[in-house]
Amino acid sequence: MAKINLQDYVKYGKLFDAYEKLLSEDRQKVMSMYFEFNMTLAEIAKEKDISRQAVLDSIEKSCLKLEEYESKLHIVQKEELLETKLKELLAVCKTKEQKQKVEELLGK
């Protein structure tokens, strides 16, 4: 995984949100810098005083761990399914109160 494309960037960002606390503190920091603060490998390497290759290795290993957690726990998959179902429910709501309640659940 030399470079993460946009689709994977979103995927791993969601996985990181769900499973961040299951990673080591050091990997959490690297992943946070990369996914939340959009820092480059060079910027992270300079900040952590390690090589860019070490940063890339950390990100790659963390992404593999995140995928492993998702394959076992399915939290992101369940959240996405729930969001889809709530949007379907919103489309058939009859009253303003119902719509407001569903939008509240969706976080709108």
N, C-alpha and C positions, 0 to 999 in steps of 0.2 A: 504494500500500500504506500507507494511513493508520495502520492498526493491525493487528498480526499476531494472528490468532486462534490458539487453542490447538493445533489440528492443524498449522498452519503453523509455530508456535513449535517444536514437536517436530521437524518436518521440517528446519527451518533449523538447529536445534540439532545434529542429526545431521550435516548437511552441514558445519557449522562444525567439528565434531570431526574430520571427515575431511580438510577442505581448509584449515584455519586457517592453516597456514604459507604458503599460496599468496597470502594477502592481505597488503597492506602492514601494517607494524607499527602504524600509527595505526588502521587499520580493525580489526586484530586486537584492539586494546585496547577499542575501542567495542563490538565484537561480544561480547567477553568480558564486559564490564560488563553488557550487555543480556541475553545468554543464560545466562551462568554465574552472575552475581551478581544477576540479576533486578532491575537498577536501572532506574528510569524514565528517560524521555527528559530530563526536567528535572534529575534527579540526574546523569546523564551530562554534560549541557550545563554544569552548574555545575562539575563535576569537571574538565572539559576546557576550561572558559572559552570555550565556543562557544554558538551559539543551539540551541534545541531543533530547529529546522528543519534545521540543519546535521547534527545527530545523526541525525535521521530520514533525511535524504538519504544519509548514510554507511551506515546500516543497509540502506536500500533498494538502493543500488548494490552493497553487499557481498552481499546475498541474490541479486541477479541474477548476480553473478560466481560464487557458490557453485553456483547452478543450471547455469551454463554449464560449470563444471568437472565436475559430475556428469553432464551430458549427453554429455561427451566421455570421461570416465574410468570412470563407473559403479561407483565404489568402494562407495558406500552400498548400491546395489542388489545388488551381489555379496555384501556382508556380510549383508544381510537374507536373501538366498537361502541362503547358507551356514548361517545360524542356523536357518532353517526346516528344512533338510535334517538338521541335527544333532538337532533336536527330534524329527523323524520317526524318526531312527535310535535315539534314546533310548527311544522308545515300543516298539521291537521288540527291545531288548537283552534277552538271556536271563540273563546272569550279573551279579552285583554288580560284578565287576571291569570288565565292559564298560560298565555304567552309570556307574561312577565315571570312566572314561576319557572318555566322551562329555560328562559333566557338567563335567569339567575343561576340555575344549575349549570348552564353552559359557561358561565363567567362573563356574560356580556354586560 
